[in-house]
Amino acid sequence: MKKDLKRLLTVLATNIRRLRKDKQLSQEGLAELTGLHRTYVGAVERAERNVTLSTLTSFARALNTSVPDLLLDEGR
């Protein structure tokens, strides 16, 4: 189970970082859009934090995407 969770957190981190950079946003800019702290955004992008559904929704809204797309493993 832990291995699956780590993989999912890594996929989420990769997708958030990619979408943020595509939109030319800094971590601080994304934090402002989501209402989260910049250090928390950084920790999510490093797959160090397990996020809630409401946080996933905030990221999806700020990045103009859907929650399922944030969790989609495009590397597979």
C-alpha positions in Angstrom: 0.0 0.0 0.0 2.8 2.4 0.9 4.4 1.8 -2.5 1.2 2.6 -4.3 0.7 5.8 -2.3 4.2 6.9 -3.0 3.7 6.3 -6.7 0.5 8.3 -6.7 2.1 11.2 -4.8 5.0 11.2 -7.3 2.5 11.3 -10.2 0.6 14.2 -8.6 3.9 16.0 -7.9 5.1 15.6 -11.5 1.8 16.8 -12.9 1.5 19.8 -10.7 5.1 20.9 -11.4 4.6 20.4 -15.2 1.3 22.3 -15.3 2.7 25.1 -13.1 5.7 25.6 -15.3 3.6 25.4 -18.5 1.6 28.4 -17.1 4.9 30.1 -16.1 3.9 30.3 -12.5 6.3 30.2 -9.6 5.5 28.1 -6.5 4.6 31.4 -4.8 2.3 32.3 -7.7 0.6 28.9 -7.5 0.3 29.2 -3.7 -1.5 32.6 -4.1 -3.9 31.1 -6.6 -4.7 28.1 -4.4 -4.7 29.9 -1.0 -2.0 27.6 0.2 1.5 28.4 1.6 4.4 28.4 -0.8 6.3 25.8 1.3 3.3 23.5 1.2 3.2 23.8 -2.6 6.9 22.9 -2.7 6.4 19.9 -0.4 3.6 18.6 -2.6 5.8 19.1 -5.7 8.5 17.0 -4.0 5.9 14.3 -3.1 6.5 14.9 0.6 2.8 15.7 1.5 -0.3 13.7 1.2 -3.0 16.1 0.1 -6.8 16.2 0.9 -9.5 16.2 -1.7 -10.2 19.9 -1.2 -6.5 20.6 -1.8 -6.6 18.6 -5.0 -9.6 20.6 -6.1 -7.7 23.8 -5.3 -4.7 22.8 -7.4 -7.0 21.6 -10.3 -8.9 24.9 -10.3 -5.8 27.0 -10.1 -4.1 25.0 -12.9 -7.3 24.9 -15.1 -7.5 21.1 -15.1 -9.4 18.4 -13.4 -8.6 16.3 -10.4 -8.5 13.1 -12.4 -6.0 14.7 -14.8 -3.7 15.6 -11.9 -3.7 11.9 -10.9 -3.2 10.6 -14.4 0.2 8.8 -14.9 1.3 9.9 -18.4 4.5 8.0 -18.0 2.8 4.6 -18.2 
